[in-house]
């Protein structure tokens, strides 16, 4: 299923400082041996803010700090991010360290601490090295140019192999508004948020309560529809900052361009979600699973997640094996309502199961197809009008190697 946005335009300036009034930077402060490990994103003015956070009961200290800013303050002007250490399961000292990052950033920028978010990613259960972080915060200098955005997107990475950036524009009230995003995520990725940090900026004028509503509308169909390995991390968050500098009329659900804004946010979120799935640790292929004809959209997404998250399906894709039995098994244990005698399954455009029964197909033809960098499975249930989609990646030898030596 390809989502199209006829009034939404992907722009070439695919970076988080493309919207008016944002600056970013990334530097090496010393948490990692060589690579950039400290990033800062700021808005010229306090911005409306929305966020979604991990469903893991164990939540890292920086996530709790940022969640407080989003839910209690409702405004954010800056967010400080480090990689190399998750500051998770670090007790009272971990919270003190997260608050020190918030306070130090606020002092540097001359703003209130409660306008500063904090995010961390990396190894769980290790205490933070605060001396290099504090020195790094004093040193880092955000800029409004592309270079600052590139350095930011590099500094937030862990096992990622590539940076992940995208941006779209739309015309609202005669004004061009831009929504841009950057993300990190490669392993510990599962539906309902993952070891994923995503930062989205926009110059649209919208109050926090409505921004949160828009983010909620797109999250289940994007960030919560990806999986790499079935693990849900302690630090996952998506944060959206909207500074209003495009000067459109304030967006609400009754605004005539509300749906256009939501579509634009969806486009950015879907791009980032797919990039994360494609860059799964050790991955060689992006897997897309589309489910149609379910009782509801929710059940369709449930089935799609079940299939794309199956280790047996993922290893079959890695081995270029058209083993549709693994697909139908994952459909069956998804928990959704279905009639086994009404299921049709396609690998690419080739039907391999129709009305619950096998169809003869060319193994050689599907071997060629499954060697492509992106593969798609379609599941038709003939139960209703529900449809959903999910993304994931294959499971490879390199995934085991990467995670067996993660702390080495």
Secondary structure as UniProt FT lines:
FT   TURN            6..7
FT   STRAND          9..10
FT   TURN            16..17
FT   TURN            20..21
FT   STRAND          22..27
FT   STRAND          38..53
FT   HELIX           61..68
FT   HELIX           69..73
FT   STRAND          75..85
FT   HELIX           91..109
FT   HELIX           113..115
FT   STRAND          116..123
FT   TURN            124..125
FT   HELIX           130..139
FT   HELIX           146..155
FT   STRAND          164..172
FT   TURN            173..174
FT   STRAND          175..184
FT   STRAND          197..202
FT   HELIX           208..219
FT   TURN            220..222
FT   HELIX           223..225
FT   STRAND          226..227
FT   STRAND          237..242
FT   TURN            245..246
FT   TURN            253..254
FT   TURN            256..257
FT   HELIX           258..278
FT   TURN            281..282
FT   STRAND          286..294
FT   HELIX           297..309
FT   HELIX           311..318
FT   TURN            319..320
FT   HELIX           324..332
FT   TURN            333..334
FT   HELIX           340..342
FT   STRAND          344..347
FT   TURN            348..349
FT   STRAND          350..354
FT   TURN            355..356
FT   STRAND          357..358
FT   HELIX           363..370
FT   STRAND          374..380
FT   STRAND          386..393
FT   HELIX           397..404
FT   TURN            405..407
//
